[in-house]
Amino acid sequence: MDASIREALADLDFNDPAALEKASRQIRSQFELAPVSQTLRDALHIAYGWIGAPPVAVRSSATAEDLPDMSFAGQQDTYLNIIGADALTDSVIACWSSLWTARAIGYRARNEIPQEDVSLAVVVQKMVEAEVSGVMFTANPLSGKRDEIVIDATFGLGEALVSGLVEPDNYIIATPPSQPSPEGGRSSFSPPRGEMSDRTEGGIISKTLGAKATVIRGEAKGGTSTENADNALPSSGGDVR
């Protein structure tokens, strides 16, 4: 496998999108063709049984992710609502091979990260059948303020949000000030909901409702579907947006 990867990357023009796609296909095809050892297959099947064989998410965790100046967010692939031990095995292999997507190869090259210095682990998590999902920052990523929490939220699975497919709802919330703890020092304190009315005590600073036009949901047979929000959401007596 290492030799095949080196061959695909040899003399590659990292500024040529078509060349990157060709190299990616060449490398990832080797993962598809390589036989899966019975030891690995058995280990995955046993572990999947231990957690009750539920629908799972198969996600990447690469060694070069979340660096101070580079996040690598979205460079590798995620597989959602995977059902069944064989589908899990296939998804783990595909996730491993996504270390070599065209976008990941190009991103590393642009940031001068040696291609041979990276590796990737796969995380398998139980799926949550989410009606609403979101991303929360415990410090405001735009202003850097650490006394503000920022939440982006949308309908359905969070993949539509993190993939940039939707304009989400956005909330900026003031963090309540810490209070002295009985043992001394400081501890986090959240006042009752009715008291969270201003910046001093915490509460919503701003709320912006997005269109949330696309919804991604898990399918009963496995995998996901992408729908227009008007068709995917249950009817209600009011405006759910």
C-alpha positions in Angstrom: 0.0 0.0 0.0 2.8 2.5 0.9 4.5 1.9 -2.5 1.2 2.5 -4.3 0.7 5.8 -2.4 4.2 7.0 -3.1 3.8 6.1 -6.8 0.5 8.1 -7.0 2.1 11.1 -5.4 5.3 11.1 -7.4 5.7 14.2 -9.5 2.2 15.3 -8.7 1.2 18.9 -9.4 -0.6 19.8 -6.2 -2.0 22.9 -7.8 -3.9 20.9 -10.5 -7.4 19.8 -9.3 -7.7 17.2 -12.0 -4.3 15.7 -11.1 -5.3 15.6 -7.4 -8.6 13.8 -8.2 -6.7 11.3 -10.3 -4.2 10.6 -7.6 -6.9 10.3 -5.0 -8.9 7.8 -7.1 -5.7 5.7 -7.7 -4.9 5.6 -4.0 -8.4 5.0 -2.7 -9.0 2.2 -5.2 -6.1 0.3 -3.5 -8.0 0.4 -0.3 -11.1 -1.0 -2.0 -9.2 -3.8 -3.6 -7.1 -4.8 -0.6 -8.5 -7.8 1.2 -9.8 -7.2 4.7 -8.1 -9.5 7.2 -10.3 -11.9 9.1 -8.8 -10.6 12.3 -9.9 -7.0 11.6 -13.3 -8.1 10.4 -13.9 -10.2 13.5 -12.7 -7.4 15.8 -15.1 -4.9 14.2 -18.0 -7.4 14.3 -17.4 -8.2 18.0 -17.1 -4.6 19.0 -20.2 -3.7 17.1 -22.1 -6.4 18.9 -20.9 -5.2 22.3 -22.6 -1.8 21.8 -25.8 -3.5 20.7 -25.4 -3.3 16.9 -27.1 0.1 16.6 -26.9 2.6 13.7 -23.5 4.3 14.0 -21.5 7.2 12.7 -18.1 6.4 11.3 -15.8 9.4 11.6 -12.1 10.2 11.0 -9.5 11.5 13.5 -6.3 12.3 11.7 -3.0 13.2 13.3 -2.7 16.6 11.6 -6.2 17.8 12.7 -6.9 20.8 15.0 -3.5 22.4 14.8 -3.1 26.0 16.0 -3.3 27.4 12.5 -5.1 24.6 10.6 -8.3 22.7 11.5 -8.5 20.2 8.6 -12.3 20.3 9.2 -14.1 18.5 6.4 -11.0 17.2 4.7 -11.8 13.5 5.4 -15.1 11.6 5.0 -17.8 10.8 7.5 -20.4 8.0 7.1 -23.6 8.4 9.0 -26.4 6.0 10.0 -24.4 2.9 9.1 -26.4 -0.3 9.9 -25.0 -3.8 10.0 -21.6 -5.3 10.7 -20.6 -5.7 7.0 -21.6 -2.1 6.2 -19.6 -1.0 9.2 -16.5 -2.8 7.9 -16.9 -1.2 4.5 -17.3 2.2 6.0 -14.2 1.9 8.2 -12.1 1.0 5.2 -13.6 3.9 3.2 -13.0 6.3 6.1 -9.3 5.2 6.3 -9.0 5.8 2.6 -10.4 9.3 3.0 -7.1 10.4 4.3 -6.3 10.5 0.6 -9.2 12.6 -0.7 -8.2 15.1 -3.3 -9.0 18.0 -0.9 -7.0 16.4 1.9 -3.9 15.9 -0.3 -4.1 19.4 -1.6 -4.7 21.0 1.8 -1.6 19.3 3.2 0.5 20.4 0.3 -0.7 24.0 0.6 0.2 24.0 4.3 3.5 22.2 3.7 2.6 19.1 5.7 4.5 16.1 4.4 2.1 13.6 3.0 4.0 10.7 4.5 3.8 12.1 8.0 0.0 11.8 8.4 -2.1 8.9 9.6 -5.8 8.4 10.5 -7.8 6.6 13.1 -11.5 5.8 12.8 -14.0 6.6 15.5 -17.3 4.7 15.6 -20.1 6.3 17.6 -23.8 5.5 18.2 -26.1 7.6 16.1 -28.5 10.0 17.7 -31.8 10.3 15.8 -31.7 14.1 16.0 -34.7 16.3 15.3 -32.5 19.3 15.9 -28.7 19.5 16.0 -26.0 22.1 16.3 -22.5 23.3 17.0 -21.6 25.2 20.2 -18.4 27.3 20.7 -17.6 28.1 24.3 -15.8 31.2 23.1 -16.9 33.5 20.3 -14.9 32.3 17.3 -15.3 35.7 15.5 -14.5 38.1 18.3 -12.4 35.8 20.6 -14.6 36.9 23.6 -14.5 34.1 26.2 -17.6 35.4 28.0 -19.8 34.5 25.0 -21.1 31.2 23.8 -22.1 30.8 20.1 -24.5 28.2 18.9 -25.5 27.4 15.3 -28.5 25.1 15.0 -30.6 23.4 12.3 -33.2 20.7 11.8 -32.2 17.1 11.4 -28.6 15.7 11.5 -25.8 18.1 12.0 -24.1 17.1 8.7 -26.1 19.7 6.8 -24.7 22.3 9.2 -21.1 21.3 9.2 -21.1 20.7 5.5 -22.3 24.3 4.9 -25.5 23.1 3.2 -27.8 25.3 5.3 -28.0 28.8 6.8 -28.5 27.9 10.4 -30.1 29.7 13.4 -27.4 31.6 15.3 -27.4 32.4 19.0 -24.9 34.4 20.9 -25.3 33.9 24.7 -23.5 35.7 27.5 -21.7 33.4 29.9 -22.9 33.9 33.5 -20.1 35.2 35.7 -18.4 32.7 38.0 -19.2 32.8 41.7 -17.1 31.9 44.7 -17.4 28.2 45.6 -17.9 27.1 49.3 -14.4 25.6 49.2 -12.8 28.7 47.9 -11.8 29.6 44.4 -14.3 30.1 41.5 -17.0 27.9 40.2 -19.4 28.2 37.3 -22.9 29.5 38.3 -26.0 29.6 36.1 -28.9 31.7 37.5 -32.5 30.5 37.1 -33.9 30.9 33.6 -36.1 33.8 34.6 -33.1 35.7 35.9 -31.0 35.4 32.7 -32.2 38.7 31.3 -29.1 40.8 30.8 -25.4 40.7 30.0 -24.5 40.9 33.7 -26.3 37.7 34.6 -26.0 35.9 31.3 -28.6 35.3 28.6 -29.2 35.7 24.9 -27.3 38.6 23.4 -28.5 38.1 19.8 -30.6 35.6 17.9 -30.6 35.3 14.1 -32.9 32.8 12.4 -31.6 31.2 9.3 -33.5 29.6 6.4 -32.6 26.0 7.3 -33.8 25.0 3.8 -32.2 21.6 3.8 -32.7 18.7 6.2 -30.6 15.5 6.4 -32.2 12.5 8.1 -31.3 8.9 8.7 -33.0 6.3 6.6 -34.5 3.1 8.2 -32.4 0.9 5.9 -29.2 2.8 6.6 -27.6 5.8 5.2 -29.1 9.3 5.0 -31.5 11.3 2.8 -31.4 15.0 2.0 -34.7 16.8 1.7 -36.2 20.2 1.3 -37.1 21.4 4.8 -40.7 22.2 3.7 -41.2 18.5 2.8 -39.2 17.0 5.6 -40.6 18.7 8.6 -43.9 17.7 10.4 -46.7 20.2 10.0 -47.4 22.4 13.1 -49.8 25.1 14.1 -47.1 27.8 14.0 -44.0 28.8 12.2 -41.3 26.3 13.3 -38.6 28.6 11.9 
